Amino acid sequence: MAGIAALAVAYVLSQFYRSFLAVLTPALTTELGASTADLSAASGTWFAVFALMQFAVGVWLDRYGPRRTASALLAIGAGGGAFLCASAWAPWVVILAMGLIGMGCAPILMASVYIFARSFSSARLAVLTSWLMATGMLGNVVGAAPLAAAAEALGWRPVLAGFGVFTLVVAAAVLVFLKDPPAEGHSAADAGLSGYLELLRLRELWPIFPLIALTTAASVGIRGLWAGPYLVDVHGAEALLIGEITLFMALAMAAGSFLHGPLDTIFGTRKWVAMASNGIGLAALVWLAAFPVLPLGITTLVLVVIGICGGGYGILLAQGRAFLPPHLMGRGVTLLNFFSIGGTGAMQFATGAVVTAATVPGEPAVAYRWLFAFYAAPLAAALLVYLVSRDAAPERSIDAAPEPAER
């Protein structure tokens, strides 16, 4: 349990590192001259590196186990990146630091899911994953109002350096306390990246990929990047107010993960829980696109709804896991996570271009109208594709490889 607890704390750090830029927007803009495009690139770099690392992480989980994989990358990447960001002297240094941090955070959730998938039944995977993610959302909470207050009192550089030190301590705890689950055999592990080709031939996964790529894109992107600029440009908010509102959204994201965990068991379906949750989130995005200038209380409420609806990743991961061969479990869960993080990262880069292109001097709401519409449109398309997906009821536990798809 101590090892899982260490991984949970590491996941709190992972969530913090993916979202703290929104609160530091005013400081980074003033001190480093960072533009909205720079911050979008920094956040997108975190997600891009994180996503690309999934392929290596999947192989390393199957070959070396979660203990060594998670501890080494967390210390070198996240710890080193935090120190680099704390010493940044130009926007490009922040972008580089965010790439290192993305590398370091890449194995944390998947190391946990790998252990859950090997040690517990498929029926419990959604609950365990969702509750771990909900615990990790405390990182979003820390990266909201508490970070804003600490940065104002101590300065953002010492605060980030302190997080770097804490990251090294957590990485050491993972190395010391975490125990790897028994291996399934080494033939697949020795196959390297070729196992991904076998996974991509599983047709049951194809309709899941688009939705898992977009289910958290809006909540993570808005909370971690766009909430700050949107509240500054449209509502004239200052750092502490941004921290408070993003805190509400972070709490909503944590609550959403907790709430989604048992829903597949309660309703006996994963597919339709995901459809309903993402449908509500889509409606909230369409509402903000139609009415980007609302009273601040209503805006906060809609952001909270988006945060709650973004908590369904565990449901989709459990649905996809039901079709994975046991000998490719590490690569299977990291492939699904690649689509999740890759989709979110791609949206981070794309939304920066959208906001820049749609900016109208003197009318900041126009750019954000297009921003929310841009989040809504691909999510709607992904839901249409997902309609043909094969459900995986939580009672079902597949312990053997599924029949190969017809070619």
Secondary structure, 3 states (H helix, E strand, C coil): CHHHHHHHHHHHHHHHHHHHHHCCHHHHHHHHCCCHHHHHHHHHHHHHHHHHHHHHHHHHHHHHCHHHHHHHHHHHHHHHHHHHHHCCCCHHHHHHHHHHHHHHHCCHHHHHHHHHHHHCCHHHHHHHHHHHHHHHCHHHHHCCHHHHHHHHHHCHHHHHHHHHHHHHHHHHHHHHHCCCCCCCCCCCHHHHHHHHHHHHCCHHHCCHHHHHHHCCHHHHHHHHHHHHHHHHHHHCCCHHHHHHHHHHHHHHHHHHHHHHCCHHHHHCCCHHHHHHHHHHHHHHHHHHHHCCCCCHHHHHHHHHHHHHHCCCHHHHHHHHHCCCCHHHHHHHHHHHHHHHHHHHHHHHHHHHHHHHHHCCCCCHHHHHHHHHHHHHHHHHHHHHHHCCCCCCCCCCCCCCCCCCCCC
